[in-house]
Amino acid sequence: MLGSLDSTRREVTIVGAGIAGMLAAYALDKKGYQVTLLESSERAGGLISTRRTAYGIAETAAHSLLTTPAVREFCRELGVELIEVRKGSRARYIVRDGKLKKFPLSIREAADAAFRAAFARAENHADALTLDAWGRKHLGDAALEYLLTPFVRGIYGVQPDELGVAAAFPSLTLAPGATLLGAMLRKSLRRSSSENRQRKDEGKRMVAPLHGMGDLVERLEKRLERNLGDRFRKGVRVDVLPDAPNVLLAVPAYAAANLLEVESPVLSNKLREIEYTPLVSVTVFVSRLSFTKPIKGVGALVAANENRKCLGILFTSSSFEERVFDESRHASFTILFGGTSQPQWVSASDEEIRMAVREELATLLNIEGEPLELVINRWPRAIPRYSVRLPQIWQEARRTWCAQPGRILFGNYTGQVSLRGMIESAAAMG
């Protein structure tokens, strides 16, 4: 979140009823603000929804989230039942040399990574570091290629040289002269207090709503419709900044740029510099008869030098219950395509995507045969790119339009890209 509320004035107008706008509206309504929520489309929730098929459910965007006290409380208030990853299906894999591996580094590569973590010292230019440069220095080339790269491709759809450490992973920022191992040991010691042990015991676990992410969005939307009444307006196009004591823009960066073009032209131009990554998410349902061996785990991410078509595969029905209606006969997977390395997949035909899905399932998971059903979601602007320039844009926002209390930017480009992070940020508002 960029900016702050004018807490002396209890009216807030929020532009955008995607998940960020709805979370902000819910939190501020709870704290006694009179909230007006405006959405240009007829549907709230943005990218997040759940579709029911003949075989099971398919998510359009986020599939799960990490639990924290704020997340648990939020879901409890909405009556959303959360389920954890199945106990026997918590393994995570990296594809190396065409095979799924729980730990993809050789002994020699792991030793090199440990040596660098212990002895490579940070220099005094952390804000300018890409994850690529940070990874090569503090972990080495192999760890970068087979640990960091698959992770950021699967989460952000980008390569490590397109991410800034200070923007995307601020916890990895090291003080000048510090080593990665030393920083990790200091953090571990701080966590050893009884209070922190209790927090650790509560655990950050991967969970999903029992009935899909769409259930969370729908319950939130209904709660806001009930609480806000006619102050929750859909199908309302907003072309100029609202005249209100508190204005919160919960729209993508490029849409916020349009609204700020007159009042804050420098910031408007900066916001237009934020690039978004194209992604294609495909939920595929298959017959269990097509399996050559059982598949258990959370999923597999693919290193860039594997030259595969996909970025990764989530083992959807293996991870969570109730993803397919008949588990004895069917299974579901979610395959990610696109990203900055292969943006052409957003414009690929359904048939091209179907062929790619068959190839990736056969090659990586030994699943042969025709899929029962595919649910394809194309997102030309899926995730904002957390580049080395992004903190400078945040600084410009705080220096200009957001400097005045009552002027706020809030979305997945303002510091928290995950649903869990946005829930926590919204809960802290006010």
C-alpha beads as a LAMMPS data file, in Angstrom:
LAMMPS data file: protein, C-alpha beads

430 atoms
429 bonds

1 atom types
1 bond types

-500.0 500.0 xlo xhi
-500.0 500.0 ylo yhi
-500.0 500.0 zlo zhi

Masses

1 110.0

Atoms # bond

1 1 1 0.000 0.000 0.000
2 1 1 1.297 3.459 -0.931
3 1 1 -0.060 6.444 0.984
4 1 1 -2.214 6.806 4.077
5 1 1 -5.780 7.564 5.059
6 1 1 -6.949 10.894 6.444
7 1 1 -8.387 9.321 9.578
8 1 1 -10.062 12.579 10.624
9 1 1 -12.512 12.160 7.749
10 1 1 -14.502 8.954 7.693
11 1 1 -15.526 8.726 4.034
12 1 1 -13.575 6.619 1.539
13 1 1 -14.150 6.145 -2.169
14 1 1 -12.443 3.061 -3.610
15 1 1 -12.021 2.723 -7.378
16 1 1 -11.789 -0.901 -8.473
17 1 1 -13.512 -3.975 -7.046
18 1 1 -10.915 -6.533 -7.897
19 1 1 -9.641 -8.495 -4.938
20 1 1 -7.539 -5.553 -3.676
21 1 1 -10.436 -3.097 -3.755
22 1 1 -12.821 -5.527 -2.079
23 1 1 -10.297 -6.346 0.653
24 1 1 -9.756 -2.632 1.330
25 1 1 -13.503 -1.965 1.366
26 1 1 -14.119 -4.826 3.773
27 1 1 -11.369 -3.764 6.182
28 1 1 -12.318 -0.078 6.192
29 1 1 -16.033 -0.784 6.555
30 1 1 -15.213 -2.882 9.640
31 1 1 -13.320 0.081 11.091
32 1 1 -16.261 2.430 10.734
33 1 1 -15.491 4.241 7.500
34 1 1 -18.315 5.019 5.097
35 1 1 -17.042 3.207 2.032
36 1 1 -18.126 3.706 -1.568
37 1 1 -16.826 0.990 -3.902
38 1 1 -16.884 1.577 -7.666
39 1 1 -16.267 -1.090 -10.312
40 1 1 -16.366 -0.559 -14.078
41 1 1 -17.337 -4.152 -14.968
42 1 1 -20.464 -6.020 -13.934
43 1 1 -18.413 -8.580 -12.004
44 1 1 -16.206 -8.089 -8.961
45 1 1 -13.137 -10.118 -8.065
46 1 1 -10.775 -9.370 -10.933
47 1 1 -8.788 -12.376 -12.126
48 1 1 -9.911 -14.679 -9.315
49 1 1 -12.855 -17.020 -9.857
50 1 1 -13.672 -20.727 -9.840
51 1 1 -15.392 -22.608 -12.641
52 1 1 -17.255 -25.895 -12.135
53 1 1 -16.874 -28.459 -14.897
54 1 1 -18.254 -31.958 -15.371
55 1 1 -15.107 -33.361 -13.707
56 1 1 -14.243 -30.869 -10.987
57 1 1 -13.361 -27.263 -10.311
58 1 1 -10.925 -25.081 -12.237
59 1 1 -9.362 -21.908 -10.868
60 1 1 -8.845 -18.948 -13.164
61 1 1 -5.912 -17.513 -11.216
62 1 1 -4.698 -18.131 -7.652
63 1 1 -5.143 -21.705 -6.428
64 1 1 -3.970 -21.420 -2.835
65 1 1 -2.458 -19.097 -0.257
66 1 1 -0.354 -19.184 2.878
67 1 1 -2.092 -18.909 6.223
68 1 1 -1.221 -16.250 8.764
69 1 1 -3.338 -14.982 11.676
70 1 1 -4.808 -12.268 9.435
71 1 1 -5.708 -14.784 6.717
72 1 1 -7.276 -17.223 9.174
73 1 1 -9.334 -14.489 10.823
74 1 1 -10.484 -13.091 7.491
75 1 1 -11.635 -16.497 6.240
76 1 1 -13.299 -17.280 9.571
77 1 1 -15.321 -14.063 9.387
78 1 1 -16.503 -14.906 5.882
79 1 1 -17.247 -18.534 6.732
80 1 1 -14.698 -19.836 4.226
81 1 1 -13.500 -23.330 5.146
82 1 1 -9.784 -23.802 4.506
83 1 1 -8.139 -27.129 3.745
84 1 1 -4.443 -27.947 3.925
85 1 1 -2.296 -29.814 1.440
86 1 1 -2.796 -33.549 1.841
87 1 1 -0.248 -35.082 4.213
88 1 1 1.059 -37.526 1.634
89 1 1 1.279 -34.965 -1.143
90 1 1 3.584 -32.237 0.076
91 1 1 6.577 -32.971 -2.131
92 1 1 7.733 -30.262 -4.513
93 1 1 9.836 -30.981 -7.576
94 1 1 12.193 -29.253 -9.977
95 1 1 12.577 -30.589 -13.501
96 1 1 16.229 -31.216 -14.323
97 1 1 17.404 -33.257 -17.297
98 1 1 13.765 -34.074 -17.997
99 1 1 13.220 -35.715 -14.601
100 1 1 11.379 -34.620 -11.468
101 1 1 13.778 -34.115 -8.579
102 1 1 13.078 -33.029 -5.008
103 1 1 16.574 -31.521 -4.772
104 1 1 18.054 -30.770 -8.182
105 1 1 21.655 -29.940 -7.198
106 1 1 24.581 -32.349 -7.204
107 1 1 26.706 -32.707 -4.066
108 1 1 29.365 -30.526 -5.627
109 1 1 26.854 -27.833 -6.618
110 1 1 25.278 -27.888 -3.151
111 1 1 28.727 -27.520 -1.572
112 1 1 29.474 -24.534 -3.800
113 1 1 26.176 -22.918 -2.809
114 1 1 26.917 -23.477 0.886
115 1 1 30.432 -22.030 0.496
116 1 1 29.117 -18.898 -1.199
117 1 1 26.358 -18.473 1.393
118 1 1 28.984 -18.616 4.132
119 1 1 31.692 -16.424 2.638
120 1 1 30.346 -14.167 -0.155
121 1 1 29.855 -10.713 1.349
122 1 1 27.252 -8.228 0.199
123 1 1 28.338 -4.944 -1.320
124 1 1 26.810 -1.521 -0.907
125 1 1 24.430 -1.477 -3.879
126 1 1 21.650 -3.844 -2.813
127 1 1 18.871 -1.656 -4.229
128 1 1 20.279 -2.082 -7.748
129 1 1 20.699 -5.854 -7.573
130 1 1 18.677 -8.150 -9.762
131 1 1 17.892 -11.591 -8.381
132 1 1 20.204 -12.970 -11.067
133 1 1 23.202 -11.003 -9.766
134 1 1 22.298 -11.747 -6.139
135 1 1 21.906 -15.465 -6.820
136 1 1 25.196 -15.832 -8.689
137 1 1 27.072 -14.068 -5.890
138 1 1 25.494 -15.670 -2.814
139 1 1 24.527 -19.142 -4.109
140 1 1 26.306 -19.770 -7.406
141 1 1 25.273 -20.547 -10.965
142 1 1 23.781 -24.006 -10.368
143 1 1 21.567 -22.871 -7.490
144 1 1 20.461 -19.904 -9.561
145 1 1 19.535 -22.083 -12.539
146 1 1 17.851 -24.934 -10.676
147 1 1 16.472 -23.351 -7.495
148 1 1 15.833 -19.632 -7.973
149 1 1 14.985 -19.588 -11.675
150 1 1 12.246 -22.266 -11.583
151 1 1 10.735 -20.609 -8.521
152 1 1 10.442 -17.107 -9.986
153 1 1 9.293 -18.442 -13.362
154 1 1 6.514 -20.342 -11.600
155 1 1 5.468 -17.445 -9.357
156 1 1 6.151 -14.324 -11.434
157 1 1 6.559 -15.732 -14.946
158 1 1 9.911 -13.946 -15.334
159 1 1 13.637 -14.621 -15.327
160 1 1 15.796 -13.670 -12.302
161 1 1 17.447 -10.817 -14.222
162 1 1 14.006 -9.198 -14.541
163 1 1 13.378 -9.086 -10.771
164 1 1 14.848 -6.647 -8.283
165 1 1 15.795 -8.105 -4.911
166 1 1 14.679 -4.994 -3.017
167 1 1 11.279 -5.059 -4.720
168 1 1 10.437 -8.749 -4.946
169 1 1 12.371 -10.285 -2.052
170 1 1 13.301 -7.554 0.445
171 1 1 14.060 -10.193 3.090
172 1 1 17.035 -11.248 0.935
173 1 1 18.585 -7.780 1.047
174 1 1 21.847 -8.049 2.983
175 1 1 23.686 -5.299 4.822
176 1 1 27.056 -4.329 3.310
177 1 1 29.678 -6.847 4.397
178 1 1 27.096 -9.426 5.544
179 1 1 26.907 -13.002 4.290
180 1 1 23.739 -14.906 3.492
181 1 1 24.484 -17.580 6.094
182 1 1 25.208 -14.981 8.767
183 1 1 21.952 -13.173 8.050
184 1 1 20.029 -16.450 8.220
185 1 1 21.612 -17.350 11.574
186 1 1 20.755 -13.940 13.033
187 1 1 17.142 -14.296 11.914
188 1 1 17.015 -17.768 13.410
189 1 1 18.256 -16.465 16.761
190 1 1 15.639 -13.705 16.769
191 1 1 12.957 -16.330 16.191
192 1 1 14.091 -18.306 19.218
193 1 1 12.169 -16.138 21.687
194 1 1 9.091 -17.743 23.212
195 1 1 6.789 -15.292 21.440
196 1 1 8.298 -16.065 18.061
197 1 1 8.258 -19.803 18.765
198 1 1 4.538 -19.513 19.363
199 1 1 4.110 -17.692 16.048
200 1 1 6.145 -20.354 14.299
201 1 1 4.012 -23.072 15.846
202 1 1 0.930 -21.403 14.391
203 1 1 2.622 -22.026 11.071
204 1 1 2.422 -20.593 7.588
205 1 1 0.788 -23.468 5.764
206 1 1 -0.373 -23.702 2.191
207 1 1 -4.173 -23.863 2.166
208 1 1 -7.064 -23.509 -0.255
209 1 1 -10.747 -22.755 0.237
210 1 1 -12.637 -26.058 0.244
211 1 1 -14.940 -24.912 -2.558
212 1 1 -12.327 -22.983 -4.530
213 1 1 -10.951 -19.456 -4.515
214 1 1 -14.135 -18.243 -6.142
215 1 1 -16.022 -19.107 -2.965
216 1 1 -13.875 -16.652 -1.022
217 1 1 -14.475 -13.907 -3.596
218 1 1 -18.222 -14.564 -3.767
219 1 1 -18.637 -14.502 -0.004
220 1 1 -16.643 -11.286 0.214
221 1 1 -18.741 -9.731 -2.539
222 1 1 -22.005 -10.703 -0.810
223 1 1 -20.773 -9.311 2.497
224 1 1 -19.914 -6.002 0.846
225 1 1 -23.253 -5.866 -0.976
226 1 1 -24.992 -6.336 2.361
227 1 1 -22.851 -3.845 4.294
228 1 1 -22.426 -1.128 1.661
229 1 1 -25.799 -1.374 -0.047
230 1 1 -26.072 1.071 -2.932
231 1 1 -22.571 2.355 -2.182
232 1 1 -21.229 -0.790 -3.899
233 1 1 -21.713 0.076 -7.560
234 1 1 -20.772 -2.128 -10.499
235 1 1 -20.862 -1.140 -14.145
236 1 1 -19.702 2.377 -13.229
237 1 1 -16.906 3.717 -15.392
238 1 1 -14.551 6.095 -13.556
239 1 1 -12.589 8.379 -15.889
240 1 1 -11.565 11.099 -13.417
241 1 1 -10.452 11.036 -9.811
242 1 1 -13.417 11.070 -7.416
243 1 1 -13.914 14.165 -5.310
244 1 1 -13.742 12.551 -1.880
245 1 1 -11.872 13.042 1.418
246 1 1 -10.159 9.677 0.999
247 1 1 -9.533 8.192 -2.445
248 1 1 -8.083 4.708 -2.805
249 1 1 -7.155 3.528 -6.291
250 1 1 -7.309 -0.282 -6.366
251 1 1 -6.872 -0.672 -10.106
252 1 1 -3.864 -1.909 -12.124
253 1 1 -0.937 0.481 -12.489
254 1 1 -1.808 1.368 -16.078
255 1 1 -5.408 2.228 -15.073
256 1 1 -4.208 4.304 -12.121
257 1 1 -1.890 6.138 -14.548
258 1 1 -4.883 7.202 -16.630
259 1 1 -6.733 8.546 -13.581
260 1 1 -3.687 10.480 -12.348
261 1 1 -2.706 11.926 -15.718
262 1 1 -3.969 15.441 -14.943
263 1 1 -3.432 15.702 -11.200
264 1 1 -0.027 13.979 -11.032
265 1 1 1.469 13.690 -14.550
266 1 1 4.974 12.662 -13.418
267 1 1 3.639 9.824 -11.291
268 1 1 1.253 8.884 -14.102
269 1 1 4.180 8.431 -16.469
270 1 1 6.083 6.417 -13.857
271 1 1 3.137 4.069 -13.342
272 1 1 2.995 3.433 -17.088
273 1 1 6.552 2.082 -16.851
274 1 1 5.365 -0.870 -14.751
275 1 1 5.300 -3.887 -17.026
276 1 1 2.945 -6.830 -16.646
277 1 1 3.747 -10.439 -17.456
278 1 1 1.496 -12.480 -19.798
279 1 1 0.447 -15.909 -18.530
280 1 1 -1.773 -18.776 -19.628
281 1 1 -3.211 -21.048 -16.944
282 1 1 -4.684 -24.355 -18.096
283 1 1 -6.591 -26.713 -15.806
284 1 1 -6.606 -30.159 -17.387
285 1 1 -8.707 -33.136 -16.294
286 1 1 -7.408 -36.604 -17.129
287 1 1 -8.476 -40.181 -16.587
288 1 1 -6.516 -42.100 -13.971
289 1 1 -6.306 -44.911 -16.514
290 1 1 -3.800 -42.745 -18.404
291 1 1 -1.353 -42.834 -15.462
292 1 1 1.624 -45.157 -15.707
293 1 1 2.425 -44.586 -12.010
294 1 1 0.866 -42.665 -9.091
295 1 1 1.597 -38.940 -9.001
296 1 1 1.727 -37.269 -5.610
297 1 1 2.978 -33.877 -4.578
298 1 1 2.260 -30.176 -4.913
299 1 1 3.806 -29.711 -8.335
300 1 1 6.900 -29.369 -10.474
301 1 1 8.642 -26.214 -11.679
302 1 1 10.741 -26.108 -14.805
303 1 1 14.189 -24.543 -15.161
304 1 1 14.620 -22.271 -18.173
305 1 1 17.439 -24.311 -19.700
306 1 1 15.193 -27.385 -19.874
307 1 1 13.618 -25.781 -22.973
308 1 1 10.138 -27.010 -22.116
309 1 1 6.953 -25.370 -23.320
310 1 1 5.536 -24.909 -19.815
311 1 1 6.755 -22.985 -16.781
312 1 1 5.479 -25.569 -14.349
313 1 1 2.733 -28.031 -13.486
314 1 1 0.633 -27.966 -10.311
315 1 1 -0.671 -31.345 -9.190
316 1 1 -4.035 -29.851 -8.347
317 1 1 -6.116 -32.828 -7.241
318 1 1 -3.095 -34.455 -5.600
319 1 1 -2.560 -31.360 -3.442
320 1 1 -6.091 -30.649 -2.256
321 1 1 -9.315 -32.529 -1.714
322 1 1 -12.492 -31.706 -3.630
323 1 1 -10.688 -30.559 -6.785
324 1 1 -12.265 -33.414 -8.770
325 1 1 -15.673 -34.967 -8.137
326 1 1 -14.636 -38.607 -8.577
327 1 1 -11.077 -39.155 -7.365
328 1 1 -11.166 -42.853 -8.163
329 1 1 -11.505 -42.088 -11.882
330 1 1 -10.161 -38.583 -12.537
331 1 1 -7.302 -36.241 -11.657
332 1 1 -6.593 -32.605 -12.417
333 1 1 -3.454 -30.575 -13.071
334 1 1 -2.786 -26.919 -13.736
335 1 1 -0.158 -26.099 -16.338
336 1 1 1.369 -22.639 -16.696
337 1 1 2.535 -21.261 -20.043
338 1 1 3.853 -17.927 -21.219
339 1 1 5.778 -15.528 -19.082
340 1 1 8.339 -13.109 -20.463
341 1 1 10.316 -15.923 -22.094
342 1 1 7.386 -17.257 -24.156
343 1 1 4.735 -14.503 -24.388
344 1 1 3.354 -15.960 -27.631
345 1 1 1.290 -18.499 -25.673
346 1 1 -1.261 -15.810 -24.791
347 1 1 -2.265 -15.616 -28.445
348 1 1 -1.987 -19.361 -29.151
349 1 1 -5.104 -21.204 -30.303
350 1 1 -6.937 -23.671 -28.098
351 1 1 -5.664 -26.502 -30.287
352 1 1 -2.047 -25.382 -29.987
353 1 1 -2.439 -25.237 -26.220
354 1 1 -4.108 -28.650 -26.147
355 1 1 -1.214 -30.175 -28.084
356 1 1 1.312 -28.551 -25.744
357 1 1 -0.571 -29.831 -22.698
358 1 1 -0.537 -33.389 -24.062
359 1 1 3.179 -33.164 -24.778
360 1 1 4.111 -31.802 -21.352
361 1 1 1.976 -34.352 -19.491
362 1 1 3.432 -37.214 -21.508
363 1 1 7.045 -36.079 -21.300
364 1 1 7.202 -34.888 -17.704
365 1 1 4.582 -37.043 -15.953
366 1 1 4.209 -40.063 -18.289
367 1 1 0.489 -39.372 -18.690
368 1 1 -0.599 -40.539 -22.130
369 1 1 -3.820 -40.091 -24.030
370 1 1 -6.268 -37.316 -24.742
371 1 1 -7.257 -35.027 -21.841
372 1 1 -10.900 -35.225 -20.804
373 1 1 -11.316 -31.443 -20.606
374 1 1 -9.214 -28.285 -20.663
375 1 1 -10.115 -24.956 -19.062
376 1 1 -7.881 -22.265 -20.587
377 1 1 -7.364 -18.818 -19.048
378 1 1 -5.332 -16.248 -20.982
379 1 1 -4.060 -13.217 -19.094
380 1 1 -2.126 -10.723 -21.299
381 1 1 -1.413 -8.663 -18.154
382 1 1 -1.346 -11.168 -15.339
383 1 1 1.296 -10.102 -12.804
384 1 1 3.215 -6.828 -12.397
385 1 1 6.950 -7.131 -12.845
386 1 1 8.858 -6.397 -9.632
387 1 1 11.896 -4.934 -11.365
388 1 1 14.796 -2.952 -9.906
389 1 1 12.939 0.218 -10.979
390 1 1 9.795 -0.486 -8.985
391 1 1 11.011 0.885 -5.611
392 1 1 11.824 4.156 -7.374
393 1 1 8.231 4.315 -8.615
394 1 1 6.974 3.666 -5.072
395 1 1 9.202 6.494 -3.856
396 1 1 7.813 8.836 -6.517
397 1 1 4.248 7.956 -5.450
398 1 1 5.016 8.679 -1.797
399 1 1 6.728 11.946 -2.743
400 1 1 3.881 13.228 -4.943
401 1 1 0.220 12.218 -5.001
402 1 1 0.367 9.809 -2.039
403 1 1 2.132 12.379 0.168
404 1 1 -1.224 13.938 1.032
405 1 1 -3.215 11.921 3.587
406 1 1 -6.275 10.460 1.946
407 1 1 -4.542 9.501 -1.298
408 1 1 -3.720 5.783 -1.602
409 1 1 -2.577 3.312 -4.252
410 1 1 -3.266 -0.330 -3.405
411 1 1 -2.863 -3.389 -5.585
412 1 1 -0.564 -6.242 -6.449
413 1 1 2.046 -3.758 -7.731
414 1 1 2.335 -1.730 -4.498
415 1 1 4.459 -4.151 -2.488
416 1 1 2.391 -7.308 -2.007
417 1 1 1.835 -9.522 -5.020
418 1 1 0.249 -12.435 -3.126
419 1 1 -3.331 -12.715 -1.898
420 1 1 -2.009 -13.399 1.584
421 1 1 0.034 -10.206 1.490
422 1 1 -2.897 -8.113 0.321
423 1 1 -5.160 -9.538 3.043
424 1 1 -2.563 -8.565 5.644
425 1 1 -2.075 -5.086 4.151
426 1 1 -5.811 -4.427 4.014
427 1 1 -6.279 -5.567 7.613
428 1 1 -3.629 -3.056 8.712
429 1 1 -5.354 -0.080 7.046
430 1 1 -6.894 2.683 9.088

Bonds

1 1 1 2
2 1 2 3
3 1 3 4
4 1 4 5
5 1 5 6
6 1 6 7
7 1 7 8
8 1 8 9
9 1 9 10
10 1 10 11
11 1 11 12
12 1 12 13
13 1 13 14
14 1 14 15
15 1 15 16
16 1 16 17
17 1 17 18
18 1 18 19
19 1 19 20
20 1 20 21
21 1 21 22
22 1 22 23
23 1 23 24
24 1 24 25
25 1 25 26
26 1 26 27
27 1 27 28
28 1 28 29
29 1 29 30
30 1 30 31
31 1 31 32
32 1 32 33
33 1 33 34
34 1 34 35
35 1 35 36
36 1 36 37
37 1 37 38
38 1 38 39
39 1 39 40
40 1 40 41
41 1 41 42
42 1 42 43
43 1 43 44
44 1 44 45
45 1 45 46
46 1 46 47
47 1 47 48
48 1 48 49
49 1 49 50
50 1 50 51
51 1 51 52
52 1 52 53
53 1 53 54
54 1 54 55
55 1 55 56
56 1 56 57
57 1 57 58
58 1 58 59
59 1 59 60
60 1 60 61
61 1 61 62
62 1 62 63
63 1 63 64
64 1 64 65
65 1 65 66
66 1 66 67
67 1 67 68
68 1 68 69
69 1 69 70
70 1 70 71
71 1 71 72
72 1 72 73
73 1 73 74
74 1 74 75
75 1 75 76
76 1 76 77
77 1 77 78
78 1 78 79
79 1 79 80
80 1 80 81
81 1 81 82
82 1 82 83
83 1 83 84
84 1 84 85
85 1 85 86
86 1 86 87
87 1 87 88
88 1 88 89
89 1 89 90
90 1 90 91
91 1 91 92
92 1 92 93
93 1 93 94
94 1 94 95
95 1 95 96
96 1 96 97
97 1 97 98
98 1 98 99
99 1 99 100
100 1 100 101
101 1 101 102
102 1 102 103
103 1 103 104
104 1 104 105
105 1 105 106
106 1 106 107
107 1 107 108
108 1 108 109
109 1 109 110
110 1 110 111
111 1 111 112
112 1 112 113
113 1 113 114
114 1 114 115
115 1 115 116
116 1 116 117
117 1 117 118
118 1 118 119
119 1 119 120
120 1 120 121
121 1 121 122
122 1 122 123
123 1 123 124
124 1 124 125
125 1 125 126
126 1 126 127
127 1 127 128
128 1 128 129
129 1 129 130
130 1 130 131
131 1 131 132
132 1 132 133
133 1 133 134
134 1 134 135
135 1 135 136
136 1 136 137
137 1 137 138
138 1 138 139
139 1 139 140
140 1 140 141
141 1 141 142
142 1 142 143
143 1 143 144
144 1 144 145
145 1 145 146
146 1 146 147
147 1 147 148
148 1 148 149
149 1 149 150
150 1 150 151
151 1 151 152
152 1 152 153
153 1 153 154
154 1 154 155
155 1 155 156
156 1 156 157
157 1 157 158
158 1 158 159
159 1 159 160
160 1 160 161
161 1 161 162
162 1 162 163
163 1 163 164
164 1 164 165
165 1 165 166
166 1 166 167
167 1 167 168
168 1 168 169
169 1 169 170
170 1 170 171
171 1 171 172
172 1 172 173
173 1 173 174
174 1 174 175
175 1 175 176
176 1 176 177
177 1 177 178
178 1 178 179
179 1 179 180
180 1 180 181
181 1 181 182
182 1 182 183
183 1 183 184
184 1 184 185
185 1 185 186
186 1 186 187
187 1 187 188
188 1 188 189
189 1 189 190
190 1 190 191
191 1 191 192
192 1 192 193
193 1 193 194
194 1 194 195
195 1 195 196
196 1 196 197
197 1 197 198
198 1 198 199
199 1 199 200
200 1 200 201
201 1 201 202
202 1 202 203
203 1 203 204
204 1 204 205
205 1 205 206
206 1 206 207
207 1 207 208
208 1 208 209
209 1 209 210
210 1 210 211
211 1 211 212
212 1 212 213
213 1 213 214
214 1 214 215
215 1 215 216
216 1 216 217
217 1 217 218
218 1 218 219
219 1 219 220
220 1 220 221
221 1 221 222
222 1 222 223
223 1 223 224
224 1 224 225
225 1 225 226
226 1 226 227
227 1 227 228
228 1 228 229
229 1 229 230
230 1 230 231
231 1 231 232
232 1 232 233
233 1 233 234
234 1 234 235
235 1 235 236
236 1 236 237
237 1 237 238
238 1 238 239
239 1 239 240
240 1 240 241
241 1 241 242
242 1 242 243
243 1 243 244
244 1 244 245
245 1 245 246
246 1 246 247
247 1 247 248
248 1 248 249
249 1 249 250
250 1 250 251
251 1 251 252
252 1 252 253
253 1 253 254
254 1 254 255
255 1 255 256
256 1 256 257
257 1 257 258
258 1 258 259
259 1 259 260
260 1 260 261
261 1 261 262
262 1 262 263
263 1 263 264
264 1 264 265
265 1 265 266
266 1 266 267
267 1 267 268
268 1 268 269
269 1 269 270
270 1 270 271
271 1 271 272
272 1 272 273
273 1 273 274
274 1 274 275
275 1 275 276
276 1 276 277
277 1 277 278
278 1 278 279
279 1 279 280
280 1 280 281
281 1 281 282
282 1 282 283
283 1 283 284
284 1 284 285
285 1 285 286
286 1 286 287
287 1 287 288
288 1 288 289
289 1 289 290
290 1 290 291
291 1 291 292
292 1 292 293
293 1 293 294
294 1 294 295
295 1 295 296
296 1 296 297
297 1 297 298
298 1 298 299
299 1 299 300
300 1 300 301
301 1 301 302
302 1 302 303
303 1 303 304
304 1 304 305
305 1 305 306
306 1 306 307
307 1 307 308
308 1 308 309
309 1 309 310
310 1 310 311
311 1 311 312
312 1 312 313
313 1 313 314
314 1 314 315
315 1 315 316
316 1 316 317
317 1 317 318
318 1 318 319
319 1 319 320
320 1 320 321
321 1 321 322
322 1 322 323
323 1 323 324
324 1 324 325
325 1 325 326
326 1 326 327
327 1 327 328
328 1 328 329
329 1 329 330
330 1 330 331
331 1 331 332
332 1 332 333
333 1 333 334
334 1 334 335
335 1 335 336
336 1 336 337
337 1 337 338
338 1 338 339
339 1 339 340
340 1 340 341
341 1 341 342
342 1 342 343
343 1 343 344
344 1 344 345
345 1 345 346
346 1 346 347
347 1 347 348
348 1 348 349
349 1 349 350
350 1 350 351
351 1 351 352
352 1 352 353
353 1 353 354
354 1 354 355
355 1 355 356
356 1 356 357
357 1 357 358
358 1 358 359
359 1 359 360
360 1 360 361
361 1 361 362
362 1 362 363
363 1 363 364
364 1 364 365
365 1 365 366
366 1 366 367
367 1 367 368
368 1 368 369
369 1 369 370
370 1 370 371
371 1 371 372
372 1 372 373
373 1 373 374
374 1 374 375
375 1 375 376
376 1 376 377
377 1 377 378
378 1 378 379
379 1 379 380
380 1 380 381
381 1 381 382
382 1 382 383
383 1 383 384
384 1 384 385
385 1 385 386
386 1 386 387
387 1 387 388
388 1 388 389
389 1 389 390
390 1 390 391
391 1 391 392
392 1 392 393
393 1 393 394
394 1 394 395
395 1 395 396
396 1 396 397
397 1 397 398
398 1 398 399
399 1 399 400
400 1 400 401
401 1 401 402
402 1 402 403
403 1 403 404
404 1 404 405
405 1 405 406
406 1 406 407
407 1 407 408
408 1 408 409
409 1 409 410
410 1 410 411
411 1 411 412
412 1 412 413
413 1 413 414
414 1 414 415
415 1 415 416
416 1 416 417
417 1 417 418
418 1 418 419
419 1 419 420
420 1 420 421
421 1 421 422
422 1 422 423
423 1 423 424
424 1 424 425
425 1 425 426
426 1 426 427
427 1 427 428
428 1 428 429
429 1 429 430
